[in-house]
Amino acid sequence: MKTQVTIIGGGIVGLATAWRLAEAHRDLVITVLEKENDVAAHQTGHNSGVIHSGIYYRPGSLRAMNCRDGYVALLEFCQKYDIAHDICGKVIVATREWERSQLDKIMDHGRENGLQGIRRISAEEVQEREPHVQAVEGIWVPQTGIIDYVQVTQTYARLIQERGHQIKFGFQVKAMTRHRKRWRIFSLAGDVVEGELVINCAGLFADKVVQMTGQNLGGVQIIPFRGEYYNVVHEKEHLVNNLIYPVPNPAFPFLGVHYTRMIHGGIEAGPSAVLAFAREGYSRYQVNAVELLETITHRGFLRMARKHWRFGWDEMVRSFSKKAFVTALQHLIPEIGMQDLVRGGAGVRAMACSIHGELLDDFLILETEGVINVVNAPSPAATASLAIGQTIAKAATRQLTA
């Protein structure tokens, strides 16, 4: 009898894991459980489609190592399966004198993470690449690119189905039980799936699934942050050639609003980073009272809110005030105006928050017998999906052969 592996979550990490397992083992029956009616319905399908270089991440961290390995694997995968992508490069720009020292730190991280060809560029060189940007200095990052991660995920899904594995849509996990080394997974609709090994890639609900498996998270909880975008009107798309990023504020755990050319055309500006009032709260007005109460009563969130309340307030203002959002974008391109932007889409990031009030800045994968829980997989998880999938597949192999 073939070993049954069940993966919860049909996003890019869950399906990359399924593909890596299918590549490595022909003696497995893999079932992916997805509560929506299609793959990539949440974080994967609502991001800005950037192929990240890994320049920001702490050297030696799982984010840095998986981004490096995943970047190479992703490009090879795209070339093999004819997935549109463009390694167009990006500029990281300092718009204020005090930000120059931050460029030093970013360059150091980039070099330690193995990036080739990155270099400091003058204000004049910034304008050669992005003529409408106002900067005092910048960094040129040639490795950064753009892609459609939904197409990548759909390709993973097609490949595993061609191998005979199954994706069960509309399967929202309600509960799990374990008996004699076999899991029984129950859906809200009353369906049941069994398997020897469960891999949790549930994203925004990863902590909830961890609780179902009985593993102790030590107070870590997923906090949802909504990222809102504006689209640059067609007549002003010439203001942006490729990707333009600010120097990130070291006191705030997000990169700040930026400009991104999209693989299928158009320019996005954003995202913000505002607390979402529901785990899948894509609208400013979408509230889930139970989930919001869980967030605002979590001790870690309260500690984080006390520390970062001013940044949080600024983000909330930008969420409701187009003028404030435009002002933030004008630090990069002063001539962008209110009339040049229309409200676009939004995504929700799953950020794991510790009981001490810190957002975890690295991937967090926990194992216990019969379970692998992907608790925290923030950006660059999409870029690194094949590397993360390989890491999880190796852990699964160790469990299955023990």
Secondary structure, 3 states (H helix, E strand, C coil): CCEEEEEECCCHHHHHHHHHHHHHCCCEEEEEEECCCCCCCCCHHHCCCEECCCCCCCCCCHHHHHHHHHHHHHHHHHHHCCCCEECCCEEEEECCHHHHHHHHHHHHHHHHCCCCCCEEEEHHHHHHHCCCCCCCEEEEECCCEEECHHHHHHHHHHHHHHCCCEEEECCCEEEEEEECCEEEEEECCCCEEEECEEEECCHHHHHHHHHHHCCCCCCCEEEEEEEEEEEECHHHHHHCCCEEEECCCCCCCCCCCEEEECCCCCEEEECCCEECCCCCCCCCCCCCHHHHHHHHCCHHHHHHHHHHHHHHHHHHHHHHCHHHHHHHHHCCCCCCCHHHEEEEEEEEEEEEECCCCCECCCCEEEEECCEEEEEECCCCCCCCHHHHHHHHHHHHHHHHHC
